[in-house]
Amino acid sequence: MGFFNLNYTSIMSNVSYYTEEGLKKLRAELDQLKNVERPSISQQIAEARDKGDLSENAEYDAAKEAQGLLEMKIAKLEDKISNARIIDESQLDTSKVLIHSIVKIKNVNNGAKMTYKLVADTEADIKSGKISVNSPIAKGLLGKSVGESADIQVPNGVMKFEVIEITRG
């Protein structure tokens, strides 16, 4: 019984939440790896094999190593996709900061205001205001409501942010 609970818990912890767009990107990347890069490496291995003695063939060794790395990447991506769940953003609670919340915050020290959307690691893109839910700022904001403050440890000390607004995308 305890073993089952342990397994069930560890399986559930691999679940990641994505927007439809984010999951589509993951699937496109997997498609590229399987249908373009995999055949290309197989071709490189075949060409290197045709050059003769495999014991001293650096091209063959390099291609086999690249193949191993590619297969590992494919397996990780397949695992990520199999554990992905799509979030219906229209159903998100805006009373507190959650994944896929758009949160407007104010740096209490200097008054600077910023707006971020908290997303899965693979969807993070700081240029478009999307930060990973696993980043220090996002972790500090999760669960906070409008008006609450968060002290967040950053590389150059502790910053204090106040949650000004929470919306959904």
C-alpha positions as CSV (number, residue, x, y, z in Angstrom):
1,M,0.0,0.0,0.0
2,G,2.8,2.5,0.9
3,F,4.7,1.6,-2.2
4,F,1.7,2.4,-4.4
5,N,1.2,5.7,-2.7
6,L,4.8,6.6,-3.2
7,N,4.7,5.7,-6.9
8,Y,1.4,7.5,-7.4
9,T,2.8,10.7,-5.8
10,S,6.0,10.6,-7.9
11,I,4.0,10.1,-11.1
12,M,1.7,13.0,-10.3
13,S,4.6,15.3,-9.7
14,N,5.7,15.1,-13.3
15,V,2.5,16.8,-14.5
16,S,3.1,20.2,-16.2
17,Y,0.5,22.7,-17.3
18,Y,0.6,24.3,-20.8
19,T,-1.4,26.5,-23.0
20,E,-2.6,24.9,-26.2
21,E,0.0,27.0,-28.0
22,G,2.8,25.8,-25.7
23,L,1.8,22.1,-26.2
24,K,1.7,22.6,-29.9
25,K,5.3,23.9,-29.8
26,L,6.4,20.9,-27.9
27,R,4.8,18.5,-30.4
28,A,6.4,20.4,-33.3
29,E,9.8,20.1,-31.7
30,L,9.3,16.4,-31.2
31,D,8.2,16.0,-34.8
32,Q,11.3,17.8,-36.0
33,L,13.5,15.5,-33.9
34,K,11.9,12.3,-35.0
35,N,11.2,13.0,-38.7
36,V,14.1,15.3,-39.6
37,E,17.0,14.9,-37.2
38,R,16.7,11.1,-36.6
39,P,16.8,10.2,-40.3
40,S,19.7,12.6,-40.8
41,I,21.8,10.9,-38.1
42,S,20.9,7.5,-39.4
43,Q,22.2,8.6,-42.8
44,Q,25.4,9.9,-41.2
45,I,25.9,6.5,-39.5
46,A,25.3,4.6,-42.7
47,E,27.8,6.8,-44.6
48,A,30.5,6.4,-41.9
49,R,29.9,2.7,-41.8
50,D,30.5,2.5,-45.5
51,K,34.0,4.0,-45.1
52,G,35.3,0.7,-43.6
53,D,36.9,-0.2,-40.3
54,L,34.7,1.0,-37.5
55,S,37.3,0.6,-34.8
56,E,39.2,3.7,-35.9
57,N,36.3,5.6,-37.5
58,A,35.9,8.9,-35.7
59,E,32.9,9.9,-37.9
60,Y,31.1,6.7,-37.0
61,D,31.8,7.3,-33.3
62,A,30.6,10.9,-33.4
63,A,27.4,10.0,-35.3
64,K,26.6,7.2,-32.8
65,E,27.1,9.6,-29.9
66,A,24.9,12.2,-31.6
67,Q,22.3,9.5,-32.1
68,G,22.4,8.6,-28.4
69,L,21.9,12.2,-27.4
70,L,19.1,12.7,-29.8
71,E,17.3,9.6,-28.6
72,M,17.6,10.8,-25.0
73,K,16.2,14.2,-26.1
74,I,13.3,12.5,-27.8
75,A,12.5,10.3,-24.8
76,K,12.5,13.4,-22.5
77,L,10.2,15.3,-24.8
78,E,7.8,12.3,-25.2
79,D,7.7,12.1,-21.4
80,K,7.0,15.8,-21.0
81,I,4.2,15.6,-23.6
82,S,2.7,12.5,-22.0
83,N,2.5,14.3,-18.7
84,A,1.3,17.6,-20.1
85,R,-2.1,19.0,-19.3
86,I,-3.8,21.9,-21.0
87,I,-5.1,24.7,-18.9
88,D,-8.4,26.3,-19.8
89,E,-7.3,29.9,-19.0
90,S,-10.9,31.2,-19.0
91,Q,-11.4,29.1,-15.8
92,L,-8.4,30.4,-13.9
93,D,-9.0,31.9,-10.5
94,T,-7.8,35.6,-10.4
95,S,-8.0,36.0,-6.6
96,K,-4.5,34.7,-6.3
97,V,-1.4,34.2,-8.4
98,L,-1.3,30.8,-10.1
99,I,0.4,29.3,-13.2
100,H,-0.9,31.2,-16.3
101,S,-1.8,34.2,-14.2
102,I,-0.8,37.6,-15.6
103,V,0.4,39.5,-12.6
104,K,1.3,43.2,-12.4
105,I,3.7,43.9,-9.6
106,K,5.5,46.9,-8.1
107,N,9.0,46.9,-6.8
108,V,8.4,48.4,-3.4
109,N,12.0,49.8,-3.2
110,N,12.0,51.8,-6.4
111,G,8.3,52.0,-7.5
112,A,9.0,50.2,-10.8
113,K,6.0,48.3,-12.2
114,M,6.3,45.1,-14.2
115,T,3.8,42.7,-15.7
116,Y,4.6,39.0,-16.1
117,K,2.7,35.9,-17.2
118,L,3.7,32.8,-15.2
119,V,4.1,29.9,-17.6
120,A,5.7,26.4,-17.8
121,D,9.5,26.3,-18.2
122,T,9.3,25.5,-21.9
123,E,7.0,28.5,-22.6
124,A,9.1,31.0,-20.7
125,D,10.2,34.0,-22.9
126,I,11.3,37.1,-20.9
127,K,11.1,39.3,-24.0
128,S,7.4,38.7,-24.2
129,G,6.9,39.0,-20.5
130,K,6.5,35.2,-19.8
131,I,8.5,33.9,-16.9
132,S,8.9,30.3,-15.7
133,V,6.7,29.3,-12.8
134,N,9.9,27.9,-11.4
135,S,11.8,31.2,-11.4
136,P,12.6,32.9,-8.1
137,I,10.2,35.8,-8.8
138,A,7.3,33.5,-9.8
139,K,7.8,31.1,-6.9
140,G,7.7,34.1,-4.5
141,L,4.4,35.4,-6.1
142,L,2.5,32.1,-6.3
143,G,-0.5,32.1,-4.0
144,K,-0.3,35.8,-3.3
145,S,-3.4,38.1,-3.7
146,V,-3.8,41.7,-4.8
147,G,-2.3,44.0,-2.1
148,E,0.0,41.3,-0.7
149,S,3.8,41.6,-0.8
150,A,6.5,39.1,-1.5
151,D,10.1,39.1,-0.4
152,I,12.0,37.4,-3.2
153,Q,15.6,36.3,-3.0
154,V,17.4,37.4,-6.2
155,P,21.2,37.1,-7.0
156,N,21.9,40.6,-5.6
157,G,19.8,40.4,-2.4
158,V,16.2,40.4,-1.4
159,M,13.6,42.4,-3.4
160,K,10.1,43.2,-2.2
161,F,7.3,43.2,-4.7
162,E,3.7,44.1,-4.1
163,V,0.9,42.4,-6.2
164,I,-1.1,45.2,-7.9
165,E,-3.3,43.2,-10.3
166,I,-4.0,39.6,-11.3
167,T,-5.7,38.8,-14.6
168,R,-5.7,35.9,-17.0
169,G,-4.6,35.7,-20.6
